[in-house]
Amino acid sequence: MGLLWSAAGVLSAHRLVVRSASSASAGSTAVIEFSVVPEYGSPPDPAALESDLRLVLAGRLDIEQRLARRARGVRPPRVPVAPPRVTLVDDASATATVVEVRAHDRPGLLWRIGRAFGECGLDVRAARVETLGAEAVDVFYVVDRAGRPLSDEAQRAQVRDQVLAALR
């Protein structure tokens, strides 16, 4: 499971809204920086966040179940929202495939996107995540398991379809 979306899932489960995030990795080292705000009230206990992150990374906490329980309590938007968009940006990088995702923000969005990448067998090399008002504009630099950009059109279509499905 990817570190970026595992951490994003834990933050969301603790009712923290990710306003922005950046991620970069090289070899076995990853650096992720989140800017978060509590959905309401006071921020959660940092020790509880750390504990849950360790449990998720060890495969001993079902973050999907927690997020599903949380999603049941979220009201749908009262105004029409634009449909989600997933764009694979050609020629933006020589070393990775750039995937831009635009969607209405909701709890666990970054976790769902990351899980879709994982289901497609992709690794996120870098990411820039922004929430602008109620809309998320996220850019991911992804590679296949061999560390290469996606060149196969069928695989590119699968990524687009998987991420779109995760956003619905």
Residue frames as a rotation matrix with the C-alpha (Angstrom) as fourth column:
MET 1
0.588 0.809 0.000 0.00
0.809 -0.588 0.000 0.00
0.000 0.000 -1.000 0.00
GLY 2
-0.026 -0.607 0.794 1.34
0.574 -0.659 -0.485 3.44
0.818 0.444 0.365 -0.89
LEU 3
-0.570 -0.314 -0.760 2.55
0.818 -0.299 -0.491 5.72
-0.073 -0.901 0.427 1.85
LEU 4
-0.968 0.186 0.171 0.88
-0.141 -0.959 0.244 8.84
0.210 0.212 0.954 0.40
TRP 5
-0.206 0.978 -0.019 -2.64
-0.457 -0.079 0.886 7.50
0.865 0.191 0.464 0.30
SER 6
-0.052 0.139 -0.989 -2.24
0.739 0.672 0.055 5.47
0.672 -0.728 -0.138 3.49
ALA 7
-0.813 -0.301 -0.499 -1.37
0.564 -0.620 -0.546 8.65
-0.145 -0.725 0.673 5.34
ALA 8
-0.823 0.555 0.124 -4.17
-0.430 -0.750 0.502 10.53
0.372 0.360 0.856 3.56
GLY 9
-0.057 0.826 -0.561 -6.65
0.097 0.564 0.820 7.85
0.994 -0.007 -0.112 4.62
VAL 10
-0.266 -0.110 -0.958 -5.59
0.932 0.223 -0.285 8.06
0.245 -0.969 0.044 8.25
LEU 11
-0.985 -0.103 -0.141 -5.83
0.135 -0.963 -0.235 11.85
-0.112 -0.250 0.962 8.20
SER 12
-0.545 0.838 -0.011 -9.32
-0.477 -0.299 0.827 11.69
0.690 0.456 0.562 6.71
ALA 13
-0.025 0.519 -0.854 -10.43
0.501 0.746 0.439 9.02
0.865 -0.417 -0.278 9.19
HIS 14
-0.402 -0.199 -0.894 -9.41
0.905 -0.234 -0.355 11.43
-0.139 -0.952 0.274 11.96
ARG 15
0.591 0.807 0.023 -11.55
0.788 -0.570 -0.233 14.18
-0.175 0.156 -0.972 10.37
LEU 16
-0.123 -0.668 -0.734 -8.65
0.100 -0.745 0.660 16.18
-0.987 0.008 0.159 9.02
VAL 17
0.896 0.416 0.158 -9.16
0.235 -0.141 -0.962 17.86
-0.377 0.899 -0.224 5.66
VAL 18
-0.131 -0.961 0.245 -6.12
0.775 0.055 0.629 17.77
-0.618 0.272 0.737 3.40
ARG 19
0.694 0.317 -0.647 -5.74
-0.040 -0.880 -0.474 21.24
-0.719 0.355 -0.597 1.89
SER 20
0.624 -0.544 -0.562 -2.48
-0.709 -0.091 -0.699 20.44
0.329 0.834 -0.442 0.15
ALA 21
0.667 -0.506 0.547 0.14
-0.022 0.721 0.693 17.76
-0.745 -0.474 0.470 0.01
SER 22
0.507 -0.575 -0.642 3.39
-0.819 -0.090 -0.567 17.21
0.268 0.813 -0.516 -1.77
SER 23
0.739 -0.241 0.629 5.23
-0.098 0.885 0.455 13.98
-0.666 -0.398 0.631 -2.14
ALA 24
0.461 -0.652 -0.602 8.57
-0.810 -0.032 -0.586 13.00
0.363 0.758 -0.543 -3.59
SER 25
0.778 -0.254 0.575 10.49
-0.164 0.801 0.576 9.77
-0.607 -0.542 0.581 -3.50
ALA 26
0.334 -0.747 -0.575 13.85
-0.836 0.048 -0.547 8.50
0.436 0.664 -0.608 -4.58
GLY 27
-0.617 -0.546 -0.566 14.79
-0.278 0.825 -0.492 4.88
0.736 -0.147 -0.661 -4.08
SER 28
-0.236 0.506 -0.830 13.59
0.750 0.638 0.175 3.76
0.618 -0.581 -0.530 -0.67
THR 29
-0.769 -0.070 -0.635 13.20
0.519 -0.650 -0.556 7.29
-0.374 -0.757 0.536 0.72
ALA 30
-0.116 0.792 0.599 9.92
0.752 -0.324 0.575 9.21
0.649 0.517 -0.558 0.59
VAL 31
-0.914 -0.062 -0.401 9.05
0.315 -0.731 -0.605 12.65
-0.256 -0.679 0.688 1.88
ILE 32
-0.184 0.922 0.341 5.42
0.746 -0.095 0.660 13.70
0.640 0.376 -0.670 2.24
GLU 33
-0.969 -0.047 -0.241 4.22
0.192 -0.755 -0.627 17.03
-0.152 -0.654 0.741 3.52
PHE 34
-0.189 0.973 0.134 0.55
0.876 0.105 0.471 17.63
0.444 0.206 -0.872 4.30
SER 35
-0.953 0.157 0.260 -1.26
-0.252 -0.888 -0.386 20.85
0.170 -0.433 0.885 5.10
VAL 36
-0.437 0.811 -0.389 -4.41
0.633 0.584 0.507 19.90
0.639 -0.025 -0.769 6.99
VAL 37
-0.695 0.345 0.631 -7.18
-0.627 -0.720 -0.298 21.53
0.351 -0.602 0.717 8.98
PRO 38
-0.853 0.473 0.219 -9.70
0.202 0.688 -0.698 19.89
-0.481 -0.551 -0.682 11.30
GLU 39
-0.556 0.752 0.354 -13.07
0.588 0.054 0.807 19.38
0.588 0.657 -0.472 9.67
TYR 40
0.450 0.601 0.661 -14.46
-0.179 -0.664 0.726 20.92
0.875 -0.444 -0.191 12.85
GLY 41
1.000 0.030 -0.008 -13.35
0.004 0.143 0.990 21.40
0.031 -0.989 0.143 16.42
SER 42
0.421 -0.894 0.150 -9.88
-0.729 -0.236 0.643 20.68
-0.540 -0.380 -0.751 17.71
PRO 43
0.054 -0.482 -0.874 -7.25
-0.826 0.471 -0.311 18.64
0.561 0.739 -0.373 15.90
PRO 44
0.881 0.262 -0.393 -6.92
-0.065 0.891 0.450 14.98
0.468 -0.371 0.802 16.87
ASP 45
0.703 -0.641 0.307 -4.28
-0.337 0.079 0.938 13.66
-0.626 -0.763 -0.161 19.23
PRO 46
0.280 -0.671 -0.687 -0.97
-0.945 -0.066 -0.321 13.34
0.170 0.739 -0.652 17.30
ALA 47
-0.642 -0.524 0.560 -0.20
-0.649 0.760 -0.034 10.09
-0.408 -0.385 -0.828 19.12
ALA 48
0.144 0.780 0.609 -3.46
-0.045 0.620 -0.784 8.57
-0.989 0.085 0.124 17.84
LEU 49
0.781 0.067 -0.621 -2.58
-0.593 -0.233 -0.771 9.65
-0.196 0.970 -0.142 14.30
GLU 50
-0.197 -0.957 -0.214 0.87
-0.974 0.216 -0.070 8.10
0.113 0.195 -0.974 14.57
SER 51
-0.515 0.054 0.855 -0.52
-0.393 0.872 -0.291 4.90
-0.762 -0.486 -0.428 16.04
ASP 52
0.532 0.806 0.259 -3.12
-0.073 0.348 -0.935 4.51
-0.844 0.478 0.244 13.28
LEU 53
0.581 -0.399 -0.709 -0.57
-0.813 -0.235 -0.533 5.24
0.046 0.886 -0.461 10.56
ARG 54
-0.540 -0.812 0.222 1.71
-0.829 0.559 0.025 2.55
-0.144 -0.171 -0.975 11.95
LEU 55
-0.252 0.539 0.804 -1.21
-0.140 0.802 -0.581 0.11
-0.958 -0.259 -0.127 12.10
VAL 56
0.776 0.544 -0.318 -2.27
-0.352 -0.045 -0.935 0.86
-0.523 0.838 0.156 8.51
LEU 57
0.241 -0.772 -0.588 1.26
-0.951 -0.066 -0.303 0.44
0.195 0.632 -0.750 7.20
ALA 58
-0.733 -0.488 0.474 1.54
-0.610 0.780 -0.139 -2.86
-0.302 -0.391 -0.869 9.06
GLY 59
-0.605 0.572 -0.554 -1.75
-0.319 0.463 0.827 -4.02
0.730 0.677 -0.098 7.52
ARG 60
-0.761 0.273 -0.589 -3.47
0.619 0.575 -0.534 -4.21
0.193 -0.771 -0.607 10.90
LEU 61
-0.449 0.670 -0.591 -6.04
0.098 -0.620 -0.778 -1.42
-0.888 -0.408 0.213 10.46
ASP 62
-0.317 0.448 0.836 -8.79
0.942 0.248 0.224 -1.44
-0.107 0.859 -0.501 7.83
ILE 63
-0.788 -0.041 -0.615 -8.80
0.092 -0.994 -0.052 2.21
-0.609 -0.098 0.787 6.82
GLU 64
-0.857 0.516 -0.012 -11.32
-0.047 -0.055 0.997 1.48
0.514 0.855 0.071 4.06
GLN 65
-0.172 0.814 -0.555 -13.88
0.840 0.416 0.350 0.40
0.515 -0.406 -0.755 6.65
ARG 66
-0.331 -0.005 -0.944 -13.28
0.736 -0.627 -0.255 3.52
-0.590 -0.779 0.211 8.74
LEU 67
-0.932 -0.057 -0.359 -13.64
-0.153 -0.835 0.529 5.79
-0.330 0.548 0.769 5.72
ALA 68
-0.649 0.756 -0.079 -16.82
0.263 0.321 0.910 4.00
0.713 0.570 -0.408 4.58
ARG 69
-0.081 0.595 -0.800 -18.33
0.995 0.088 -0.035 4.51
0.050 -0.799 -0.599 8.03
ARG 70
-0.531 -0.207 -0.822 -17.34
0.380 -0.925 -0.013 8.16
-0.757 -0.319 0.570 7.90
ALA 71
-0.994 0.114 -0.003 -18.76
-0.047 -0.386 0.921 8.62
0.103 0.916 0.389 4.38
ARG 72
-0.370 0.914 -0.168 -22.20
0.812 0.406 0.420 7.49
0.452 0.019 -0.892 5.53
GLY 73
0.128 0.407 -0.905 -22.41
0.857 -0.504 -0.105 10.62
-0.499 -0.762 -0.413 7.68
VAL 74
-0.775 -0.472 -0.421 -21.43
0.193 -0.810 0.554 13.07
-0.602 0.348 0.718 4.91
ARG 75
0.333 0.928 -0.167 -24.19
0.170 -0.233 -0.958 14.99
-0.928 0.291 -0.235 3.18
PRO 76
-0.038 -0.306 0.951 -24.09
0.986 0.143 0.085 15.17
-0.162 0.941 0.296 -0.61
PRO 77
-0.925 -0.333 -0.184 -23.42
0.299 -0.936 0.188 18.61
-0.235 0.118 0.965 -2.14
ARG 78
-0.073 0.960 -0.270 -26.52
0.445 -0.211 -0.870 20.82
-0.893 -0.183 -0.412 -2.35
VAL 79
0.424 0.135 -0.896 -25.50
-0.635 -0.660 -0.400 22.39
-0.646 0.739 -0.194 -5.63
PRO 80
0.990 -0.090 0.108 -24.55
0.140 0.704 -0.696 20.65
-0.014 0.705 0.709 -8.86
VAL 81
0.294 -0.953 -0.070 -20.85
-0.364 -0.180 0.914 19.85
-0.884 -0.243 -0.400 -9.12
ALA 82
0.256 -0.305 -0.917 -18.74
-0.962 0.009 -0.272 19.32
0.092 0.952 -0.291 -12.19
PRO 83
0.994 0.055 -0.091 -18.09
-0.054 0.998 0.023 15.67
0.092 -0.018 0.996 -13.04
PRO 84
0.435 -0.895 0.100 -14.62
-0.105 0.059 0.993 14.40
-0.894 -0.442 -0.069 -12.13
ARG 85
0.890 -0.262 -0.373 -11.90
-0.396 -0.041 -0.917 14.54
0.225 0.964 -0.140 -14.78
VAL 86
0.452 -0.811 0.373 -8.78
0.113 0.466 0.877 12.44
-0.885 -0.355 0.302 -15.15
THR 87
0.940 -0.201 -0.277 -6.22
-0.330 -0.321 -0.888 13.57
0.090 0.926 -0.368 -17.71
LEU 88
0.448 -0.871 0.201 -2.94
0.668 0.475 0.573 11.89
-0.595 -0.122 0.795 -18.60
VAL 89
0.806 -0.178 -0.564 -0.71
-0.335 -0.923 -0.188 14.76
-0.487 0.341 -0.804 -19.65
ASP 90
0.748 -0.533 0.396 1.57
0.664 0.590 -0.459 13.84
0.011 0.606 0.795 -22.51
ASP 91
0.162 -0.835 0.525 5.12
0.618 -0.329 -0.714 15.17
0.769 0.440 0.463 -22.69
ALA 92
0.803 0.132 0.581 4.99
-0.308 -0.742 0.595 16.70
0.510 -0.657 -0.556 -19.20
SER 93
0.394 -0.700 0.596 7.75
-0.730 0.157 0.665 14.41
-0.559 -0.697 -0.449 -17.92
ALA 94
0.100 -0.461 -0.882 10.34
-0.819 0.465 -0.336 12.15
0.565 0.756 -0.331 -19.50
THR 95
-0.817 -0.566 -0.110 10.58
-0.380 0.672 -0.635 9.91
0.434 -0.477 -0.764 -16.42
ALA 96
-0.777 0.625 0.067 6.94
0.281 0.441 -0.852 9.48
-0.563 -0.644 -0.519 -15.33
THR 97
-0.452 0.756 0.474 3.38
0.626 -0.109 0.772 9.71
0.635 0.646 -0.424 -16.56
VAL 98
-0.989 0.145 0.023 1.63
-0.127 -0.769 -0.626 12.80
-0.073 -0.623 0.779 -15.27
VAL 99
-0.385 0.917 -0.101 -1.97
0.764 0.378 0.522 12.24
0.518 0.124 -0.847 -14.17
GLU 100
-0.932 0.190 0.310 -4.12
-0.295 -0.893 -0.340 15.28
0.212 -0.408 0.888 -13.37
VAL 101
-0.451 0.815 -0.364 -7.28
0.819 0.540 0.193 14.65
0.354 -0.211 -0.911 -11.35
ARG 102
-0.872 0.324 0.366 -9.99
-0.395 -0.908 -0.138 17.25
0.288 -0.265 0.920 -10.83
ALA 103
-0.336 0.776 -0.534 -12.95
0.554 0.621 0.554 16.37
0.762 -0.109 -0.638 -8.62
HIS 104
0.399 0.535 0.744 -15.31
-0.450 -0.593 0.668 17.68
0.799 -0.602 0.004 -5.99
ASP 105
-0.663 -0.741 0.102 -13.52
-0.424 0.261 -0.867 17.21
0.616 -0.618 -0.488 -2.68
ARG 106
0.618 0.771 0.151 -14.90
-0.565 0.303 0.768 14.80
0.547 -0.560 0.623 -0.11
PRO 107
0.350 -0.513 0.784 -13.50
-0.817 0.244 0.523 12.75
-0.459 -0.823 -0.333 2.77
GLY 108
0.198 -0.385 0.901 -11.04
0.031 0.921 0.387 10.10
-0.980 -0.049 0.195 1.65
LEU 109
0.928 0.211 -0.308 -10.69
-0.273 -0.181 -0.945 11.41
-0.255 0.961 -0.110 -1.92
LEU 110
0.187 -0.944 -0.271 -6.88
-0.971 -0.136 -0.199 11.21
0.151 0.300 -0.942 -1.98
TRP 111
-0.384 -0.266 0.884 -6.99
-0.544 0.839 0.017 7.74
-0.746 -0.475 -0.467 -0.45
ARG 112
0.537 0.676 0.505 -9.41
0.055 0.569 -0.821 6.52
-0.842 0.469 0.268 -3.17
ILE 113
0.815 -0.308 -0.491 -7.24
-0.576 -0.327 -0.750 7.96
0.070 0.894 -0.443 -5.96
GLY 114
-0.166 -0.972 0.169 -4.12
-0.985 0.170 0.010 6.35
-0.038 -0.165 -0.986 -4.52
ARG 115
-0.139 0.197 0.970 -5.83
-0.287 0.930 -0.230 3.00
-0.948 -0.311 -0.072 -4.07
ALA 116
0.882 0.471 0.009 -6.86
-0.096 0.198 -0.975 3.11
-0.461 0.860 0.220 -7.75
PHE 117
0.403 -0.825 -0.396 -3.22
-0.877 -0.224 -0.425 3.72
0.261 0.519 -0.814 -8.72
GLY 118
-0.415 -0.569 0.710 -2.19
-0.783 0.621 0.040 0.76
-0.464 -0.539 -0.703 -6.58
GLU 119
0.318 0.634 0.705 -4.83
-0.084 0.759 -0.645 -1.46
-0.944 0.146 0.295 -8.22
CYS 120
0.969 -0.008 -0.247 -3.31
-0.247 -0.085 -0.965 -0.51
-0.013 0.996 -0.084 -11.58
GLY 121
0.628 -0.779 -0.004 0.16
0.770 0.620 0.152 -1.55
-0.116 -0.098 0.988 -10.37
LEU 122
0.395 -0.450 0.801 1.52
0.307 -0.757 -0.576 2.00
0.866 0.473 -0.161 -10.30
ASP 123
-0.031 -0.468 -0.883 3.89
0.986 -0.157 0.048 3.77
-0.161 -0.870 0.467 -7.96
VAL 124
0.918 0.293 0.266 3.58
0.320 -0.945 -0.064 7.49
0.232 0.144 -0.962 -7.25
ARG 125
-0.039 -0.999 0.021 6.98
0.905 -0.045 -0.422 9.14
0.423 0.003 0.906 -7.63
ALA 126
-0.964 -0.185 -0.192 5.74
0.248 -0.884 -0.396 12.64
-0.097 -0.429 0.898 -6.81
ALA 127
-0.056 0.986 0.159 2.45
0.944 0.000 0.329 14.39
0.324 0.168 -0.931 -6.18
ARG 128
-0.998 -0.043 0.048 1.09
0.025 -0.945 -0.327 17.87
0.060 -0.326 0.944 -5.75
VAL 129
-0.302 0.932 -0.199 -2.35
0.888 0.351 0.297 17.98
0.347 -0.087 -0.934 -4.17
GLU 130
-0.996 0.050 0.074 -4.42
-0.069 -0.954 -0.293 21.15
0.056 -0.297 0.953 -3.78
THR 131
-0.196 0.978 -0.072 -7.94
0.979 0.192 -0.068 21.76
-0.053 -0.084 -0.995 -2.57
LEU 132
-0.985 -0.055 0.165 -9.33
0.090 -0.973 0.213 25.00
0.148 0.225 0.963 -3.93
GLY 133
-0.320 0.916 0.240 -12.61
-0.939 -0.341 0.049 25.72
0.127 -0.210 0.969 -2.19
ALA 134
0.354 0.554 0.754 -14.66
-0.610 0.747 -0.263 22.56
-0.709 -0.367 0.602 -2.67
GLU 135
0.951 -0.014 -0.310 -12.63
-0.265 0.482 -0.835 21.31
0.161 0.876 0.454 -5.63
ALA 136
0.410 -0.846 0.340 -9.52
0.011 0.377 0.926 19.14
-0.912 -0.376 0.164 -5.58
VAL 137
0.867 -0.316 -0.384 -6.88
-0.434 -0.103 -0.895 19.63
0.243 0.943 -0.227 -8.25
ASP 138
0.525 -0.637 0.565 -4.27
-0.301 0.482 0.823 16.91
-0.796 -0.602 0.061 -7.88
VAL 139
0.614 -0.438 -0.656 -1.26
-0.696 0.090 -0.712 16.04
0.371 0.894 -0.250 -10.03
PHE 140
0.645 -0.361 0.674 0.57
-0.252 0.732 0.633 12.73
-0.722 -0.578 0.381 -9.73
TYR 141
0.060 -0.700 -0.711 3.78
-0.976 0.107 -0.188 11.52
0.208 0.706 -0.677 -11.36
VAL 142
0.573 0.280 0.770 3.31
-0.516 0.853 0.074 7.77
-0.637 -0.440 0.633 -11.70
VAL 143
-0.350 -0.677 -0.648 5.40
-0.924 0.362 0.121 4.90
0.153 0.641 -0.752 -13.03
ASP 144
0.634 0.494 -0.595 4.79
-0.433 0.864 0.256 1.20
0.641 0.096 0.762 -13.58
ARG 145
0.961 -0.214 0.176 6.38
-0.048 0.497 0.866 -1.44
-0.273 -0.841 0.468 -11.33
ALA 146
0.408 -0.852 0.328 9.49
0.912 0.367 -0.181 -1.38
0.034 0.373 0.927 -13.54
GLY 147
-0.043 -0.415 -0.909 9.86
0.541 -0.774 0.328 2.36
-0.840 -0.478 0.257 -12.88
ARG 148
-0.875 -0.277 0.397 8.87
0.474 -0.329 0.817 3.47
-0.096 0.903 0.419 -16.37
PRO 149
-0.592 0.707 -0.387 6.24
-0.634 -0.705 -0.317 5.92
-0.498 0.058 0.866 -17.65
LEU 150
-0.004 0.700 0.714 3.09
0.208 0.699 -0.684 4.39
-0.978 0.146 -0.149 -19.10
SER 151
-0.727 -0.291 -0.622 3.39
-0.512 -0.373 0.774 3.94
-0.457 0.881 0.122 -22.85
ASP 152
-0.886 0.441 0.145 0.78
0.457 0.771 0.443 1.25
0.084 0.459 -0.884 -23.53
GLU 153
-0.711 0.641 0.289 -2.50
-0.467 -0.738 0.487 2.91
0.525 0.211 0.825 -24.54
ALA 154
0.140 0.774 -0.617 -4.59
0.146 0.601 0.786 0.11
0.979 -0.200 -0.029 -22.97
GLN 155
-0.244 -0.306 -0.920 -2.82
0.936 0.175 -0.306 0.60
0.255 -0.936 0.244 -19.63
ARG 156
-0.991 -0.101 0.084 -3.29
0.085 -0.982 -0.170 4.38
0.099 -0.161 0.982 -19.86
ALA 157
-0.317 0.947 0.049 -7.02
-0.430 -0.190 0.883 3.87
0.845 0.259 0.467 -20.49
GLN 158
0.135 0.322 -0.937 -7.22
0.605 0.722 0.336 1.45
0.784 -0.612 -0.097 -17.56
VAL 159
-0.719 -0.448 -0.532 -5.63
0.695 -0.432 -0.575 4.04
0.027 -0.783 0.622 -15.24
ARG 160
-0.867 0.439 0.235 -8.07
-0.364 -0.881 0.302 6.71
0.339 0.177 0.924 -16.40
ASP 161
-0.019 0.930 -0.368 -11.05
-0.228 0.354 0.907 4.35
0.974 0.101 0.205 -15.95
GLN 162
-0.081 -0.080 -0.993 -9.90
0.797 0.594 -0.113 3.05
0.599 -0.801 0.015 -12.52
VAL 163
-0.909 -0.294 -0.294 -9.36
0.413 -0.722 -0.556 6.53
-0.049 -0.627 0.778 -11.12
LEU 164
-0.648 0.744 0.163 -12.69
-0.542 -0.601 0.587 7.78
0.534 0.292 0.793 -12.51
ALA 165
0.104 0.688 -0.718 -14.44
0.172 0.699 0.694 4.77
0.980 -0.195 -0.045 -10.97
ALA 166
-0.397 -0.338 -0.853 -12.83
0.872 0.151 -0.466 5.57
0.286 -0.929 0.235 -7.61
LEU 167
-0.999 -0.024 0.025 -14.18
0.018 -0.975 -0.220 9.12
0.030 -0.220 0.975 -7.79
ARG 168
-0.388 0.921 -0.025 -17.80
-0.393 -0.141 0.908 8.07
0.834 0.362 0.417 -8.24
